[in-house]
Amino acid sequence: MVKKSKPEEKMNEIENKSNLVGYVRKSNAGGAIKVSINNDAFSDCDTYVTSDGQEYVPLIISINALNKVLSGERVVTTISQIVD
């Protein structure tokens, strides 16, 4: 019998294959999002180049976790890069 994965399990599998790059939190005044990126981790990230020659670092922030930060349920969440 084949076990089918639930969507949450698939998301956890994706999250488990990632490198921590930094953190996101709400500012003390609550009117902004503070993003803190670890310089060493950022420099180790994979990049891609667009057709116009610009280089980008693709990063991920969970929408659910960010919403919890915005609502005050969590203080901080992570910024990661998915590892293929």
ABEGO torsion letter per residue (X at the ends): XBBBBBAAAAAAAAAABBBBABBBBBBAAGABBBBBBBAAAAAABBBBBBAAGBBBBBBBBBAAAAAAAAAGABABBBBBBBBX
